[in-house]
């Protein structure tokens, strides 16, 4: 874990943060406690150090440069709240040969950006679909409410992202995730 806060009594004036909170993207070199591999999906949570309450949580992918990039962490001055960032490998992330992929299909791949995600027998309820660059930068995020039976989600990314390689992460409310490598062509 990592503890973070905004300094309100720094020895140098230019290090003082005049704001009650600040939102920042945080990059952490590959966490050594469990040593995740490039492309692995991991969980993160930001908790209040004083009482253990979870303030934020999410999922990130370890990038090729061994960084875990966590977008939008809210930090506070140390006299208001210290935040502990905890990274763990609790997400069930699978690659395209994993068991969870028996129920998920992404097609066509590669494509010009028009995609269909077909899901059979998924966990009913809200799912988060995140599209990130190989470096872990969030490009797009969608929420979808899956029903019992077969679900098809049509995405149109033709105008919203340039040609390149992306990760598509589909995560249910239990933090089980399926990660696909997607290639967008012009």
SULZI-V266152 format. One record per backbone hydrogen bond with DSSP energy under -1.0 kcal/mol. CO is the residue of the C=O (numbers start at 0). NH is the residue of the N-H. If there is no record, write none. Layout:
co = (CO & CO)
nh = (NH & NH)
This chain:
co = (1 & 3 & 5 & 6 & 11 & 12 & 21 & 23 & 25 & 27 & 30 & 36 & 39 & 41 & 42 & 43 & 44 & 45 & 45 & 46 & 47 & 52 & 55 & 57 & 59 & 61 & 62 & 65 & 66 & 67 & 69 & 72 & 74 & 75 & 76 & 76 & 81 & 82 & 83 & 84 & 85 & 87 & 90 & 91 & 93 & 94 & 98 & 99 & 102 & 104 & 106 & 110 & 112 & 114 & 115 & 116 & 117 & 118 & 124 & 126 & 127 & 128 & 129 & 130 & 130 & 131 & 132 & 136 & 139 & 141 & 143 & 145 & 150 & 152 & 154 & 156 & 163 & 165 & 166 & 167 & 168 & 169 & 170 & 171 & 175 & 177 & 179 & 181 & 182 & 183)
nh = (84 & 82 & 77 & 16 & 14 & 15 & 74 & 72 & 69 & 67 & 34 & 39 & 61 & 59 & 87 & 57 & 85 & 54 & 55 & 83 & 51 & 47 & 45 & 43 & 41 & 38 & 65 & 29 & 62 & 27 & 25 & 23 & 21 & 5 & 79 & 80 & 48 & 3 & 46 & 1 & 44 & 42 & 92 & 176 & 178 & 97 & 101 & 102 & 119 & 117 & 115 & 184 & 156 & 154 & 106 & 152 & 104 & 150 & 145 & 143 & 170 & 141 & 168 & 138 & 139 & 166 & 135 & 132 & 130 & 128 & 126 & 124 & 118 & 116 & 114 & 160 & 183 & 181 & 131 & 179 & 129 & 177 & 127 & 174 & 171 & 169 & 167 & 165 & 110 & 163)
